[in-house]
Amino acid sequence: MKSLDLGNIESFPFLDPPQKRAIDEGYRVLEELGALGDDGRLTPLGEQLGKLPIDPRLGRMILGGRDEGALREVVIIAAALGLQDPRDRPHA
């Protein structure tokens, strides 16, 4: 939502609004990842993460893998971590 610049998340007209602690936890994760600056705005890294259609933690792994020259390996790990149950595999 931050990357869409929808304004204050706490005042967004959700049909079923999240609890305040869930919003606070989301901000905490983004800060830990380096995606939010001290002013609460997205950093360049945060803008990159906002373009990825995955959990920001996995996105941070992927961007780090890219920067370290290990993108292929990190994408495989991120794909495995992104599964609800690691035993679930697509049927060929």
Contact map, one row per residue, 1 for C-alpha under 8 A:
11111100100000000000000000000000000000000000000000000000000000000000000000000000000000000000
11111110100000000000000000000000000000000100000001000000000000000000000000000000000000000000
11111000000000000000000000000000000000000100011001100000000000000000000000000000000000000000
11111100000000000000000000000000000000000000000000000000000000000000000000000000000000000000
11111110000000000000000000000000000000000000000000000000000000000000000000000000000000000000
11011111100100000000000000000000000000000000000000000000000000000000000000000000000000000000
01001111100100000000000000000000000000000000000000000000000000000000000000000000000000000000
00000111111100000000000000000000000000000000000000000000000000000000000000000000000000000000
11000111111100000000001000000000000000000000000000000000000000000000000000000000000000000000
00000001111100000001001000000000000000000000000000000000000000000000000000000000000000000000
00000001111110000000000000000000000000000000000000000000000000000000000000000000000000000000
00000111111111000000000000000000000000000000000000000000000000000000000000000000000000000000
00000000001111101000000000000000000000000000000000000000000000000000000000000000000000000000
00000000000111111000000000000000000000000000000000000000000000000000000000000000000000000000
00000000000011111000000000000000000000000000000000000000000000000000000000000000000000000000
00000000000001111100000000000000000000000000000000000000000000000000000000000000000000000000
00000000000011111110000000000000000000000000000000000000000000000000000000000000000000000000
00000000000000011111011000000000000000000000000000000000000000000000000000000000000000000000
00000000000000001111111000000000000000000000000000000000000000000000000000000000000000000000
00000000010000000111111100000000000000000000000000000000000000000000000000000000000000000000
00000000000000000011111110000000000000000000000000000000000000000000000000000000000000000000
00000000000000000111111111000000000000000000000000000000000000000000000000000000000000000000
00000000110000000111111111100000000000000000000000000000000000000000000000000000000000000000
00000000000000000001111111110000000000000000000000000000000000000000000000000000000000000000
00000000000000000000111111111000000000000000000000000000000000000000000000000000000000000000
00000000000000000000011111111100000000000000000000000000000000000000000000000000000000000000
00000000000000000000001111111110000100000000000000000000000000000000000000000000000000000000
00000000000000000000000111111111000000000000000000000000000000000000000000000000000000000000
00000000000000000000000011111111100000000000000000000000100000000000000000000000000000000000
00000000000000000000000001111111111100000000010000000001000000000000000000000000000000000000
00000000000000000000000000111111111110000000000000000000000000000000000000000000000000000000
00000000000000000000000000011111111000000000000000000000000000000000000000000000000000000000
00000000000000000000000000001111111100000000000000000000100100000000000000000000000000000000
00000000000000000000000000000111111110000010110000000000000000000000000000000000000000000000
00000000000000000000000000000111111110000111111010000000000000000000000000000000000000000000
00000000000000000000000000100110111111111110010000000000000000000000000000000000000000000000
00000000000000000000000000000010011111111110000000000000000000000000000000000000000000000000
00000000000000000000000000000000000111111000000000000000000000000000000000000000000000000000
00000000000000000000000000000000000111111000000000000000000000000000000000000000000000000000
00000000000000000000000000000000000111111100000000000000000000000000000000000000000000000000
00000000000000000000000000000000000111111110000000000000000000000000000000000000000000000000
01100000000000000000000000000000001110011111111000000000000000000000000000000000000000000000
00000000000000000000000000000000011110001111111000000000000000000000000000000000000000000000
00000000000000000000000000000000001000000111111100000000000000000000000000000000000000000000
00000000000000000000000000000000011000000111111110000000000000000000000000000000000000000000
00100000000000000000000000000100011100000111111111000000000000000000000000000000000000000000
00100000000000000000000000000000001000000111111111100000000000000000000000000000000000000000
00000000000000000000000000000000000000000001111111110000000000000000000000000000000000000000
00000000000000000000000000000000001000000000111111110001001100000000000000000000000000000000
01100000000000000000000000000000000000000000011111111001000000000000000000000000000000000000
00100000000000000000000000000000000000000000001111111000000000000000000000000000000000000000
00000000000000000000000000000000000000000000000111111101001000000000000000000000000000000000
00000000000000000000000000000000000000000000000001111110000000000000000000000000000000000000
00000000000000000000000000000000000000000000000000011111011000000000000000000000000000000000
00000000000000000000000000000000000000000000000000001111111000000000000000000000000000000000
00000000000000000000000000000100000000000000000011010111111100000000000000000000000000000000
00000000000000000000000000001000100000000000000000000011111110000000000000000000000000000000
00000000000000000000000000000000000000000000000000000111111111000000000000000100110000000000
00000000000000000000000000000000000000000000000010010111111111100000000000000000000000000000
00000000000000000000000000000000100000000000000010000001111111110000000000000000000000000000
00000000000000000000000000000000000000000000000000000000111111111000000001000100000000000000
00000000000000000000000000000000000000000000000000000000011111111100001001100100000000000000
00000000000000000000000000000000000000000000000000000000001111111110001000000000000000000000
00000000000000000000000000000000000000000000000000000000000111111111001000000000000000000000
00000000000000000000000000000000000000000000000000000000000011111111111111100000000000000000
00000000000000000000000000000000000000000000000000000000000001111111111000000000000000000000
00000000000000000000000000000000000000000000000000000000000000111111111000000000000000000000
00000000000000000000000000000000000000000000000000000000000000011111111000000000000000000000
00000000000000000000000000000000000000000000000000000000000000001111111000000000000000000000
00000000000000000000000000000000000000000000000000000000000000001111111111000000000000000000
00000000000000000000000000000000000000000000000000000000000001111111111111100000000000000000
00000000000000000000000000000000000000000000000000000000000000001000011111110000000000000000
00000000000000000000000000000000000000000000000000000000000000001000011111111000000000000000
00000000000000000000000000000000000000000000000000000000000011001000011111111100000000000000
00000000000000000000000000000000000000000000000000000000000001001000001111111110000000000000
00000000000000000000000000000000000000000000000000000000000000000000000111111111000000000000
00000000000000000000000000000000000000000000000000000000000000000000000011111111100000000000
00000000000000000000000000000000000000000000000000000000010011000000000001111111110000000000
00000000000000000000000000000000000000000000000000000000000000000000000000111111111000000000
00000000000000000000000000000000000000000000000000000000000000000000000000011111111001000000
00000000000000000000000000000000000000000000000000000000010000000000000000001111111101000000
00000000000000000000000000000000000000000000000000000000010000000000000000000111111100000000
00000000000000000000000000000000000000000000000000000000000000000000000000000011111111010000
00000000000000000000000000000000000000000000000000000000000000000000000000000000111111010000
00000000000000000000000000000000000000000000000000000000000000000000000000000000001111110000
00000000000000000000000000000000000000000000000000000000000000000000000000000001101111111000
00000000000000000000000000000000000000000000000000000000000000000000000000000000000011111000
00000000000000000000000000000000000000000000000000000000000000000000000000000000001111111100
00000000000000000000000000000000000000000000000000000000000000000000000000000000000001111110
00000000000000000000000000000000000000000000000000000000000000000000000000000000000000011111
00000000000000000000000000000000000000000000000000000000000000000000000000000000000000001111
00000000000000000000000000000000000000000000000000000000000000000000000000000000000000000111
